[in-house]
Amino acid sequence: MADELTPEIDDDFDTDEDFANETIEAGADVDTSAVASLVASIEWADGGRDVDQTLTGAELISEFQKRLPNSPGVYRMFDEANEVLYVGKAKSLKKRVASYTRLAGHNNRIMRMIRATRHMEFVTTRTETEALLLEANLIKRLRPRFNVLMRDDKSFPYILVTDDHKAPAIFKHRGARSRKGSFFGPFASGGAVGRTVASLQRAFLLRTCTDSVFETRTRPCLLYQIKRCSGPCTGEISLDGYRELVDEAKGFLSGRSGQVKQSIAKAMQEASNDLDFERAAVYRDRLSALSHIQSHQGINPHGVEEADVFAIHQEGGLTCIQVFFFRTGQNWGNRAYFPKADPSLEPGEVLGAFLAQFYDDKPPASLILLPVDVEDRELLAGALGAKAERRVEIAVPKRGEKKDLVDHATSNAREALGRRLAETSSQARLLAGLKETFGLAEIPRRIEVFDNSHIMGTNAVGAMIVAGPQGFAKNQYRKFNIRGADITPGDDFGMMREVMTRRFSRLLKEHGDAGPQPAPAAEPDEPVDTADMPAWPDLVLIDGGKGQISAVRTILSDLGIADKVTTIGVAKGVDRDAGRERFIVQGREPFSLPPRDPVLYFLQRLRDEAHRFAIGTHRAKRKKELTKNPLDEIGGIGPSRKRALLHHFGTAKAVSRAAFDDLLKVEGISAAMARTIYDHFHERQ
């Protein structure tokens, strides 16, 4: 990444003005609404090709500082291996970098960073706001060692009410908000969205089917029969009436829940007065569904319509940040984060760095509540407001309902960190027991477990899961589609050979043949468990017996890394019973562990997780194959033409057998397209 962002710059910088003029073009392109997409095109400048390359640390930084302008910008510090140590922003690059040249007044973390610095690069921006946004984006991309880092950056789910169809639908949505429609969120989990959408279906009877299903319906589906949909697909409700339901749903999700409930209650009373009790019962059920949504949200503040509430708790060298989402006066869930941060940092420093990264790709609420003040609070609020194109307020409440919300979040942060510390302690004991049981040189920091899944050789996949001191590292999981043409269907040994060859060949290509490295020595104020998970595994577990482990060792020998990777086979027990597993370790006879040994349970859990992941991947691939339509393989056949062909012939098989003249009779199929379809299924003479 560092090399990609560091193109050659031929001009020398003799003065502050020259430096500013050279780099201001890159900074001028940094827009608050598109910083992320511009990072890769920024022209970094070192401004110091004439600096003595033998200088290090504070002396080197001092030489760079002499050439810097008094302009806002972002700087990067590199170590001897050209890895990014730190990314920082400054209102004045010259003054900020000058602070690193003074050896007094720094904590141990900053002193270590200064001593390790071997190079620096800079870019100026037009404003400090742009510098803040650019800094947050680069920290997330480069993950520098000395910055506060978010460990979990999964996307949040939203509720989407589409606007690109005559009968809008309601969906759960993740990822880029590119589809035309109204997005409501974020929600803390997919489960929270699912429950809310299910209740909204009962309350507003909106459809959840895809547009293609909507177009092909000839009679109402089951959801209409159980009163979860109003049936716009078959005209059970007029489009105007359906749009009224859509507007009510948007109003409810936008914070006008009171008005919506009053309107439904009024309609229910009118239906009752007209003795139309069946229609009144429908309105009654809708009111009940809305009450269900609001009664299952936990804390529902009366004076806070929209807010993100943050809390932070530090203990045992670890940090937990808890965030609650309140929208339309409802609690839409919470999530705990455990950022990587130096234990010497104060809560406000960690929280301030975390917030900039957290909102790098998320829309902020109009109100952000914090337990402690953060540096550059007004600057951060202005940057978030510029991204959201509306006013964003960051406040530290001292009393009242808002203070109660922050206190509640703090209590959750304290409990979540307590659970994490207990889990980490337990995981550390299990890893130490694993080292003792199998005679490993070091406590493993990265364990990779491999398994295969197939049915009679079809849809074969390989799976790899990863575990470490923090438990399962699901962002490190990998799946392998078995594609070897020379592998006999059902050949487990051949499949494992392919998986291991691809895995470790790529590892050699991307990370060299250094093999696993010993855990770094902990600094006095930096616990070992904060170290990033290494790229190379310390231990490889194979779900299989002697044959499997022999195939794996042959592959590792061919790659020249057999002595660098420890492999252990986990064979099924007698009658495939859990608890009777046999372990195959090089240099030892196969052995079993005592039935109640905690290490045995730990290994079973690792194996079962690999099996679960492999089975899930296999089923997904098999389902895709089962639902695959041969027409999808023909170029130029989109949803409309496919629908027309299926309506005319009934099935894809009938299309494949159709004569050229019959294809011409289908609406929307030209002679050229008919020839393309016919040739796809028939070998032309």
C-alpha positions in Angstrom: 0.0 0.0 0.0 2.8 2.4 0.9 4.5 1.9 -2.5 1.2 2.5 -4.3 0.7 5.8 -2.6 4.3 7.0 -3.1 5.0 7.8 -6.8 8.3 9.4 -7.9 8.4 13.2 -7.5 11.3 14.8 -9.4 11.2 18.3 -8.1 13.3 19.3 -5.1 11.9 21.5 -2.4 14.1 24.4 -1.4 11.6 26.6 0.4 8.3 26.3 2.3 6.6 28.0 -0.6 8.0 25.5 -3.2 6.7 22.6 -1.1 3.3 24.0 -0.7 3.0 24.8 -4.4 4.1 21.3 -5.4 1.7 19.4 -3.1 -1.3 21.7 -2.9 -2.8 20.2 -6.1 -3.2 16.9 -4.3 -4.7 18.5 -1.3 -7.0 20.7 -3.3 -8.6 17.5 -4.8 -9.5 16.2 -1.3 -13.2 16.7 -1.1 -15.0 16.0 2.2 -17.6 13.9 0.4 -15.2 11.7 -1.6 -12.0 11.4 0.5 -12.0 7.6 0.4 -12.0 7.4 -3.4 -9.2 9.8 -3.8 -6.6 8.3 -1.4 -5.0 6.1 -4.0 -4.5 9.2 -6.3 -2.9 11.5 -3.8 0.6 12.6 -4.6 2.8 12.1 -1.5 5.9 14.1 -1.2 8.9 13.5 1.1 10.4 16.9 0.6 13.7 15.5 1.7 15.6 13.6 -1.0 18.7 15.5 0.0 18.3 14.5 3.6 21.2 12.5 5.0 20.0 8.9 4.7 22.1 7.9 7.7 20.0 10.0 10.1 17.3 8.4 12.2 14.8 9.3 14.8 14.6 12.9 16.0 17.5 14.0 13.9 15.9 12.8 10.7 12.5 14.4 11.7 14.3 17.7 12.3 15.7 17.7 8.8 12.2 17.0 7.3 10.7 19.7 9.5 12.9 22.4 8.0 11.3 21.9 4.6 7.6 21.9 5.7 5.0 24.6 5.2 2.7 26.1 7.8 -0.3 24.5 6.0 -2.8 21.8 7.1 -2.1 18.3 5.9 -1.4 14.7 6.7 2.0 13.0 7.4 3.2 9.4 7.5 6.1 8.0 9.4 7.9 4.9 8.1 10.2 2.3 9.8 13.3 0.6 8.4 11.2 -2.0 6.5 9.2 0.9 4.9 6.1 -0.1 6.9 3.9 2.8 8.0 4.3 3.5 11.7 1.9 6.4 12.2 -0.5 8.6 10.2 -1.3 12.0 11.6 -3.0 15.2 10.6 -2.0 18.8 11.5 -3.3 22.3 11.3 0.3 23.3 10.6 2.6 20.5 9.3 5.7 22.5 10.3 4.6 23.0 13.9 3.2 19.5 14.4 6.3 17.7 13.0 8.5 20.0 15.1 7.0 18.6 18.3 8.6 15.2 17.5 12.1 16.8 17.4 11.9 17.5 21.2 13.0 14.5 23.2 11.3 15.6 26.4 7.7 15.5 27.3 6.8 12.3 25.3 5.4 9.1 26.7 7.1 5.7 26.0 4.8 5.0 23.0 5.8 8.3 21.2 9.5 7.8 22.1 9.5 4.3 20.5 7.8 5.7 17.4 10.3 8.5 17.0 13.3 6.1 17.5 11.9 3.7 14.8 11.3 6.5 12.2 13.4 6.2 9.1 11.4 8.2 6.6 8.5 10.6 6.4 6.0 11.7 3.7 3.5 14.5 3.5 0.5 15.9 1.7 -1.1 19.3 2.2 -4.8 19.9 2.2 -6.9 23.0 1.8 -8.4 22.8 5.2 -7.9 21.0 8.5 -11.3 19.3 8.0 -10.0 17.7 4.8 -6.9 16.6 6.7 -9.0 15.0 9.5 -11.1 13.0 7.0 -8.1 12.0 5.0 -6.2 10.9 8.2 -9.2 8.7 9.2 -9.4 7.0 5.8 -5.7 6.3 5.7 -5.6 4.9 9.2 -8.3 2.4 8.2 -6.5 1.4 5.0 -2.9 1.3 6.2 -3.5 0.2 9.9 -0.3 1.8 11.3 1.2 0.3 14.4 1.1 3.4 16.6 -2.4 4.6 15.7 -5.7 3.7 17.5 -7.2 1.0 15.2 -10.7 -0.3 14.8 -10.6 -4.1 15.1 -14.1 -4.7 13.7 -15.4 -2.8 10.8 -18.3 -4.8 9.5 -21.0 -2.8 7.7 -24.2 -2.0 9.4 -27.6 -3.1 8.0 -30.3 -0.7 7.0 -34.0 -0.8 6.0 -34.5 0.1 2.4 -37.9 1.2 1.0 -37.4 1.3 -2.8 -38.4 4.2 -5.0 -37.6 2.7 -8.4 -40.8 0.6 -8.8 -44.5 1.4 -9.2 -45.1 -0.7 -6.0 -42.1 0.0 -3.6 -40.8 -2.9 -1.6 -39.2 -3.0 1.8 -35.8 -4.9 2.2 -32.9 -5.4 4.6 -29.9 -3.8 3.0 -26.1 -3.9 3.5 -23.3 -2.3 1.6 -23.3 0.7 -0.7 -26.5 2.8 -0.6 -26.6 3.1 -4.4 -30.1 1.9 -5.1 -32.8 4.5 -5.5 -34.9 4.6 -2.4 -35.1 5.7 1.3 -32.6 4.2 3.7 -33.4 4.0 7.5 -30.7 3.0 10.0 -28.2 2.0 10.9 -29.3 -1.0 12.9 -26.8 -2.8 15.2 -27.4 -6.3 13.8 -29.1 -8.1 10.9 -31.4 -9.7 13.4 -32.7 -6.4 14.6 -33.5 -5.4 11.0 -35.2 -8.7 10.4 -37.5 -8.4 13.4 -38.3 -4.8 12.6 -39.1 -5.6 8.9 -41.3 -8.5 10.0 -43.3 -6.1 12.3 -43.5 -3.4 9.6 -44.9 -6.1 7.2 -47.7 -6.7 9.7 -48.2 -3.0 10.3 -48.1 -1.6 6.7 -48.5 -4.8 4.6 -45.6 -3.9 2.3 -44.2 -6.4 -0.1 -40.8 -8.0 0.4 -40.6 -10.0 -2.9 -38.2 -9.2 -5.7 -39.3 -7.1 -8.7 -39.0 -10.2 -11.0 -41.3 -12.2 -8.7 -43.7 -9.3 -8.5 -44.0 -9.1 -12.3 -44.7 -12.9 -12.7 -47.3 -13.4 -10.0 -50.7 -14.5 -11.2 -52.4 -14.9 -7.8 -51.6 -13.7 -4.3 -48.8 -15.4 -2.4 -48.9 -16.9 1.1 -47.8 -13.6 2.7 -51.1 -12.1 1.5 -53.0 -15.0 2.9 -51.4 -14.5 6.4 -51.9 -10.8 6.2 -48.3 -9.8 5.8 -48.8 -8.2 2.4 -51.5 -6.2 0.7 -51.1 -8.0 -2.6 -50.3 -5.1 -5.1 -48.9 -7.7 -7.5 -52.3 -9.0 -8.4 -54.3 -5.9 -7.9 -55.7 -6.9 -4.4 -55.0 -3.2 -3.5 -54.8 -0.3 -5.9 -51.4 1.3 -6.5 -52.7 4.6 -5.0 -53.8 2.7 -1.9 -50.5 0.9 -1.7 -48.6 4.1 -2.0 -50.5 5.4 1.0 -49.2 2.4 3.0 -45.7 3.2 1.8 -45.9 6.8 2.9 -47.2 5.7 6.3 -44.3 3.3 6.7 -41.8 6.0 5.7 -43.4 8.4 8.1 -43.2 5.9 11.0 -39.5 5.2 10.2 -38.8 9.0 9.9 -40.0 9.8 13.4 -43.6 10.5 12.8 -44.8 7.4 14.7 -47.3 9.3 16.8 -49.1 10.8 13.8 -49.2 7.4 12.0 -50.7 5.6 15.0 -53.3 8.4 15.4 -54.3 8.1 11.8 -54.6 4.3 12.0 -56.6 4.5 15.2 -58.9 7.1 13.6 -59.5 4.8 10.6 -60.2 1.9 13.0 -62.8 3.9 14.8 -64.5 5.0 11.6 -64.6 1.4 10.4 -66.1 0.3 13.7 -68.7 3.1 13.5 -69.7 1.8 10.1 -70.0 -1.7 11.5 -67.2 -2.9 9.2 -65.6 -5.0 11.9 -63.5 -7.0 9.5 -61.7 -3.8 8.3 -61.5 -2.5 11.8 -59.8 -5.7 12.8 -57.1 -5.1 10.1 -56.4 -1.7 11.6 -56.3 -3.1 15.1 -53.7 -5.7 14.0 -51.7 -2.9 12.4 -51.7 -0.9 15.6 -50.7 -3.9 17.6 -47.7 -4.5 15.3 -46.6 -0.9 15.7 -46.8 -1.2 19.5 -44.8 -4.4 19.3 -42.0 -2.6 17.5 -41.8 0.2 20.1 -42.2 -2.0 23.1 -39.3 -4.3 22.2 -36.7 -1.6 21.7 -35.4 -1.5 25.3 -34.7 2.1 26.3 -36.9 4.5 24.3 -35.9 8.1 25.2 -38.7 10.7 25.1 -36.5 13.7 24.4 -34.0 12.3 22.0 -35.3 11.6 18.5 -32.0 10.8 16.8 -28.6 10.2 18.4 -25.6 8.0 18.5 -24.5 7.4 22.1 -20.9 6.4 22.8 -19.3 5.1 26.0 -15.7 3.9 26.7 -14.2 1.7 29.4 -10.6 0.8 29.9 -9.3 -2.1 32.0 -6.5 -4.7 31.9 -4.7 -3.0 29.1 -7.8 -3.3 26.8 -10.5 -0.8 25.7 -14.1 -1.2 25.0 -16.2 1.4 23.1 -20.0 0.8 23.2 -22.3 2.6 20.7 -26.1 2.8 20.8 -28.2 3.9 17.8 -31.4 5.9 18.5 -33.6 6.8 15.6 -37.2 8.1 15.6 -37.1 7.9 19.4 -36.4 4.2 19.2 -33.4 2.1 20.3 -32.1 0.4 17.1 -29.5 -1.7 18.9 -25.9 -1.4 20.1 -22.5 -2.8 19.3 -19.3 -3.2 21.3 -15.9 -2.4 19.7 -12.5 -3.3 21.1 -10.0 -1.0 19.3 -6.3 -1.6 19.4 -5.0 1.3 21.5 -1.9 1.9 23.6 -2.9 1.5 27.3 -1.2 4.8 28.1 -3.7 6.8 26.1 -6.5 8.6 27.9 -10.1 7.7 27.2 -10.7 11.0 25.3 -7.7 10.4 23.0 -8.9 6.8 22.1 -12.5 7.9 21.6 -11.5 10.9 19.4 -9.4 8.7 17.1 -12.1 6.0 17.1 -14.9 8.4 16.1 -13.1 9.7 13.0 -12.6 6.2 11.7 -16.0 5.0 12.7 -17.8 7.6 10.6 -15.5 7.3 7.7 -18.1 5.2 5.8 -21.2 5.7 7.9 -23.8 8.6 8.1 -23.7 10.2 11.5 -26.7 11.1 13.6 -27.6 14.7 14.1 -26.6 14.3 17.7 -23.6 12.4 19.0 -23.4 12.0 22.8 -20.0 11.2 24.5 -19.0 10.4 28.1 -15.8 12.5 27.9 -14.6 15.4 25.8 -12.4 14.7 22.8 -9.7 16.8 21.2 -10.9 18.9 18.2 -14.5 18.2 19.0 -15.7 21.2 17.0 -13.5 20.3 14.1 -14.8 16.7 14.1 -18.4 17.9 14.3 -17.8 20.2 11.3 -16.2 17.4 9.3 -19.1 15.0 10.0 -21.6 17.7 9.1 -19.8 18.4 5.9 -20.0 14.7 4.9 -23.6 14.4 6.0 -24.6 17.8 4.4 -26.4 18.8 7.6 -25.6 20.0 11.1 -24.0 17.5 13.4 -23.7 18.2 17.1 -21.2 16.5 19.4 -22.1 16.9 23.1 -21.0 15.7 26.5 -24.1 15.7 28.7 -23.8 16.5 32.4 -27.4 15.8 33.6 -30.8 14.7 32.5 -32.0 12.0 30.1 -29.1 12.3 27.8 -26.7 11.7 30.7 -28.7 8.7 31.6 -28.3 7.3 28.1 -24.5 7.8 28.3 -24.4 6.1 31.7 -26.4 3.2 30.4 -24.0 2.8 27.5 -21.0 3.0 29.9 -22.5 0.2 32.0 -22.8 -1.9 28.8 -19.2 -1.1 27.9 -18.0 -2.2 31.3 -19.8 -5.5 31.1 -18.7 -6.2 27.6 -15.1 -5.6 28.5 -15.4 -7.9 31.5 -16.7 -10.6 29.3 -13.9 -10.0 26.8 -11.2 -10.2 29.5 -12.7 -13.5 30.8 -12.7 -14.9 27.3 -9.2 -13.7 26.5 -7.9 -15.2 29.8 -9.6 -18.5 29.0 -8.3 -18.5 25.4 -4.8 -17.8 26.7 -5.0 -20.8 29.1 -6.2 -23.1 26.3 -3.4 -21.9 23.9 -0.8 -22.5 26.6 -2.3 -26.0 27.2 -2.1 -26.7 23.5 1.6 -25.7 23.5 2.2 -28.1 26.4 0.2 -31.0 25.0 1.8 -31.0 21.6 5.3 -29.8 22.6 5.2 -26.6 20.5 8.1 -24.1 20.6 5.8 -21.1 21.2 2.2 -20.4 22.2 0.4 -20.3 18.9 -0.9 -16.9 17.8 -2.4 -18.1 14.5 -4.0 -21.5 14.1 -5.3 -22.5 10.7 -7.8 -25.4 10.4 -8.6 -27.0 7.0 -11.5 -29.2 5.9 -13.2 -30.3 2.7 -16.9 -30.8 1.8 -18.6 -32.4 -1.2 -21.4 -34.9 -2.2 -20.0 -37.7 -4.3 -17.4 -35.4 -5.5 -19.8 -32.7 -6.8 -19.6 -29.0 -5.8 -16.4 -29.7 -3.9 -15.0 -26.9 -1.7 -12.1 -26.5 0.7 -12.4 -24.3 3.8 -9.9 -22.7 6.1 -10.8 -21.1 9.4 -8.4 -19.1 11.6 -8.2 -18.8 15.4 -5.9 -16.9 17.8 -5.6 -15.2 21.2 -8.9 -13.3 20.6 -10.8 -16.4 19.4 -12.1 -17.0 15.9 -10.8 -14.5 13.4 -13.7 -14.7 10.9 -12.3 -12.0 8.6 -9.4 -14.3 8.0 -11.6 -17.3 6.8 -11.0 -18.5 3.3 -12.9 -20.9 0.9 -11.4 -22.7 -2.1 -13.5 -23.9 -5.0 -11.8 -27.2 -6.0 -11.1 -26.9 -9.7 -8.3 -29.4 -10.4 -9.2 -31.3 -13.6 -7.0 -34.3 -12.6 -8.8 -34.9 -9.3 -11.1 -37.9 -9.2 -14.5 -37.0 -7.8 -14.5 -37.9 -4.1 -10.7 -37.9 -3.8 -10.2 -36.2 -0.4 -6.5 -36.5 -0.6 -6.4 -34.8 -4.0 -8.7 -32.0 -2.8 -6.5 -31.4 0.3 -3.4 -31.3 -1.9 -5.0 -28.6 -4.1 -6.1 -26.5 -1.1 -2.8 -26.6 0.7 -0.8 -25.9 -2.5 -2.9 -22.8 -3.3 -2.9 -21.6 0.3 0.8 -21.8 0.9 1.9 -20.9 -2.6 0.1 -17.6 -2.2 1.5 -17.2 1.3 5.0 -17.6 -0.1 4.3 -15.1 -2.9 2.8 -12.4 -0.6 4.8 -12.8 2.6 8.0 -14.6 1.6 9.4 -17.8 3.1 10.2 -16.4 6.5 7.7 -18.7 8.1 6.1 -18.0 11.5 7.8 -15.4 13.6 8.1 -15.4 17.4 5.7 -13.1 19.3 7.1 -9.6 19.7 8.4 -8.8 23.2 5.9 -6.7 25.1 6.8 -3.2 26.0 6.1 -2.2 29.6 2.9 -0.4 28.5 1.9 -2.6 25.6 0.4 -6.1 26.3 1.4 -8.9 23.9 -2.2 -9.7 23.0 -2.6 -6.4 21.2 -0.2 -7.6 18.5 -1.7 -8.1 15.1 -2.3 -11.7 14.0 0.7 -12.8 11.9 0.3 -13.9 8.3 2.0 -17.3 8.7 0.3 -19.9 10.8 2.1 -21.2 13.9 0.0 -24.4 13.8 -2.0 -26.1 11.0 -4.8 -28.6 11.9 -6.1 -31.0 9.3 -9.4 -32.8 9.7 -8.2 -36.2 8.7 -5.9 -39.1 9.5 -2.5 -40.4 8.4 -3.4 -40.2 4.7 -4.5 -36.6 4.8 -1.5 -35.4 6.9 0.9 -37.3 4.7 -0.5 -35.5 1.6 -0.2 -32.2 3.4 3.4 -32.8 4.5 4.3 -33.8 0.9 3.0 -30.5 -0.4 4.9 -28.5 2.3 8.1 -30.4 1.5 7.7 -29.6 -2.2 7.3 -25.9 -1.3 10.4 -26.1 1.0 8.5 -25.1 4.1 7.9 -28.4 5.8 10.2 -27.5 8.7 8.6 -24.1 9.2 4.9 -25.1 9.6 3.8 -27.5 12.4 1.0 -29.8 11.2 -1.4 -31.9 13.3 -4.0 -34.4 12.0 -7.3 -34.8 13.8 -8.7 -38.2 12.9 -12.2 -39.3 13.7 -12.5 -41.4 16.8 -13.7 -45.0 17.1 -17.2 -45.2 15.5 -16.6 -41.5 14.7 -17.5 -40.7 18.3 -16.5 -37.2 19.6 -14.0 -37.6 22.5 -12.1 -40.5 20.9 -10.2 -38.5 18.3 -6.7 -39.6 17.4 -4.0 -36.9 16.9 -1.3 -37.5 14.3 1.9 -35.5 15.2 5.2 -35.9 13.4 7.7 -37.9 15.4 5.1 -39.4 17.7 2.7 -42.3 17.6 -1.0 -41.4 17.2 -2.5 -40.7 20.6 -5.7 -39.6 22.2 -6.4 -37.1 25.0 -8.3 -37.7 28.2 -12.1 -37.4 27.6 -12.5 -34.3 29.7 -9.3 -32.5 28.8 -10.0 -28.8 28.1 -7.5 -28.9 25.2 -9.5 -31.7 23.7 -12.7 -29.6 23.9 -10.8 -26.7 22.4 -9.6 -28.8 19.4 -13.1 -30.2 18.9 -14.4 -26.7 18.8 -11.8 -25.7 16.2 -12.6 -28.8 14.0 -16.4 -28.3 14.3 -16.1 -24.6 13.3 -14.0 -25.7 10.2 -16.6 -28.4 9.4 -19.5 -25.9 9.8 -17.8 -23.4 7.5 -17.0 -26.0 4.9 -20.5 -27.4 4.9 -22.1 -24.0 4.7 -19.8 -23.0 1.7 -20.6 -26.3 0.0 -24.4 -25.9 0.5 -24.3 -22.3 -0.9 -22.4 -23.5 -4.0 -24.8 -26.4 -4.5 -27.8 -24.2 -4.1 -26.4 -21.8 -6.7 -25.9 -24.7 -9.1 -29.4 -26.0 -8.5 -31.0 -22.6 -9.2 -28.7 -21.8 -12.1 -30.6 -21.2 -15.4 -28.9 -22.2 -18.7 -30.3 -19.0 -20.2 -28.1 -17.0 -17.9 -25.0 -18.2 -19.9 -26.2 -16.6 -23.1 -24.9 -13.1 -23.8 -27.6 -10.5 -24.3 -30.2 -12.4 -22.4 -31.4 -10.2 -19.6 -34.4 -10.5 -17.3 -37.0 -9.3 -19.8 -35.9 -11.7 -22.6 -35.5 -14.6 -20.2 -39.0 -13.9 -18.9 -40.4 -13.8 -22.4 -38.7 -17.1 -23.4 -40.0 -18.9 -20.3 -43.5 -17.6 -20.7 -43.5 -18.8 -24.3 -41.8 -22.2 -23.9 -42.4 -22.9 -20.2 -39.0 -24.2 -19.2 -35.3 -23.6 -20.1 -35.1 -27.2 -21.4 -37.9 -26.5 -23.9 -36.0 -23.4 -25.0 -32.9 -25.5 -25.6 -34.9 -27.8 -27.9 -36.8 -25.1 -29.8 -36.3 -24.7 -33.5 -34.9 -21.4 -34.9 -38.3 -20.5 -36.4 -40.0 -21.1 -33.0 -37.6 -18.7 -31.3 -38.4 -16.0 -33.8 -42.1 -16.1 -32.6 -41.1 -14.9 -29.1 -41.8 -11.2 -28.5 -38.6 -9.2 -28.2 -36.4 -11.9 -29.8 -34.8 -10.6 -33.1 -33.4 -12.9 -35.8 -29.8 -12.2 -34.5 -30.8 -13.1 -30.9 -32.7 -16.2 -32.0 -29.6 -17.3 -33.9 -27.4 -16.7 -30.8 -29.8 -18.7 -28.6 -30.1 -21.5 -31.1 -26.3 -21.7 -31.6 -25.7 -21.8 -27.9 -27.7 -25.1 -27.6 -26.8 -26.6 -31.0 -23.5 -27.3 -32.5 -23.6 -25.7 -36.0 -22.4 -27.8 -38.9 
